Amino acid sequence: MPLHLRRALLLALLATTGPVAAACPVKLLDHTVLRLQDEKPQSLCQYAGKVVLVVNTASFCGFTPQYRALEALHQRLAGRGFVVLGFPSNDFGAQEPGTNRQIAEFCESTFGVRFPMFAKTRVAAGAGQHPLFAELSRRGGGPPQWNFHKYLIDRRGETVIGHPSRVSPDDPAFVRDLGKLLDAR
């Protein structure tokens, strides 16, 4: 194809797709996921520069009351650049059987959850595991073994600290790790 036609084709393509998006500054967060409430695509890159807590959740688990502490942390520390990201999963004990809409309603009405939540996600190790959880597992102490496994991620996406389900968001060890990441610049 002649050069002038290739240029014209490229310009036409750019005109219909817009400029190339900037690369995500935090490679670990370079994922697009569906928002729980309306299943609209959301880039996790919007949380770059924040201390991020990724947690896999379930509505019918013994650890489900941790939603209260997660929401309290999210509200209390948002001003310091902290965000909780929830990923419902039915991987463990079939404890999240509902639809995305049902899960959203449950979280909001039962626990007042306002932190970002995303569509049901495969988090367990193995075939179909979401790439975000595969990378978190590799960097932060292994894959989730149950619901409410927590991964703290520093502002640059370089440090990942995993905490198992039984460690609540108000546990002294968890609070200490979170504080270190919030204080680091």
N, C-alpha and C positions, 0 to 999 in steps of 0.2 A: 504494500500500500504506500502510495507517495506520502512524503513527509507532511505536505499541507493538508491532506485528508486525515492523517493521524492526529494532527494538531486540532483540526476542526472537531473530530470525534471526541478527543479528550476535553475540549472546551464545552461541548454539548453535554458530556457526562457530568462534568463539574457543575454546570448550570442546573442540572436536574437533581443532583445529590448534595450540593453545597460543598463548602470547604471540608477538607479532611480534618477530622476531630483531632485535637491535641492528645498526645499520649498521656495516659494516666500517670501521675507523678508517683503513685504508690502501686507498684506492680501487683502486689498481693490483692489489692482492691480492684483490679482491672477486670471486673465482671459486671454483667448486666443481669439483673434478676427481676422477677415480677413482684410488685407490691401486693401485699395480702388483700387489702380491701377492694381493689379494683383490677388487679392483675395487669396494671400498666408497667411497662419496662422502666427500671430504675438503675442508673449506673452507681455502683458502690464507690466510684471515684469521687463522688460528691463528699465523701467522708475523709478524704485524704487530708492529712495535717491534724487529725483528731486522734485521741486515744479511743480505740474502738473495742467494744466487747461484743463478740459474736457468740450467740448461745442458741443451741437447738432446743426447741420447746415442745411440749405436749400438754393437751388440755386435761387429760385424765391420768395423771401421774402423781405419785406421792410427793414429788418435788414441785408440782404446779404452784403451790403457794409462794414459791420464789419469785413469781411475777411481781408481787408487791415490793420486794426488796429491789428487784431490777428497775422497776418504774421509779422508786424513790431515789436510787442512785442516778438514774438518767436525769431526773428533774433537778436534783441537788448539784450535779456536777456538769451540766450542759454548758454553763458559763465558763468553765475551765477547759472547754474543748473535748468533752467526753460524749460518746454516744453509745447506746445499746442497740444492737441489731438482732432481732429475733427471727429464727428460721424454724417454723413448725415442721415436725417430722413424725411420720408414722412408723419409723424403722424399729422402734423398741417397744415390744409388748402391745403393738397396735393401739397405742394410747392417744393417737391423734387421727381418728377415723373420719372426721367431718370434712366438709368442703372448705375452701378458703374463706368464703363468706361466713360460714358458721363459726369458724375459728376466730375470725376478726370480731364477730359479735360477742363471742364468749370472752375473749381477752378484754374487750372494752367494757362490757357490762359487769363482768365479775371482778376484774382487777384494775379497771381504769387505765389499761395500758395505752400509752400515747407514743412510746418509742417506736421507731420504724420496725415493721414486721413484714415479712416476705412470704410468698406462696410456699406451700408445702414443698419440702426439699429432701432429697435423698442424702443423708449425712453419714450413714454407716459405711465402713470400709467395704470395698468390693465393687463389682460391676454397677455402674450407674451412680456412684458417689459423685456429688457435685464437685467440680474442680476446686472451688474455694475450700471446701472441707478436706479435700485430698491434700492441698498445700498446707492448710492449718495443721492437719494431722502430722504431716512430715516435719513441720517446724516446731510444733508445740506440744510434744509429749504423747503423740498417738491419736488415733481416731476416737470419737465418742463411743463409750461403752453403754451409755444410757441417755435418757432425756436430761436436759439442762446441764450438759457439758459446756464449759465456758472457755473461750479463748480471748485473752487480752492481747491487743496489738498496739505497739507503740506508734507514734505519729508518723514515722517514716516507713512503717510496715516491715521493719527489720527484725524486731523482737516479738516473739509470740510466746505467751505463757499460758499453758493449759491448766484448767482446774476441773476435776471430776464433778459429777452431779451432786455428790454429798456435800461439797464445799459450797455453802450458801454465799450470796453476794455480800453479806455482812460478817462473814468469817474473818477473823483477824489476819490470817495469811493472805486471803484474797484482797482485803482492804490495803494491806501493806504493799502488795504487788501493784495494785492500781495506783496507789499514791506515788510510788517510784516512777511509774510511767507518766503520770500527770505532772510531776515536778521536773522531769527531764525536758530539756528544750533542744 
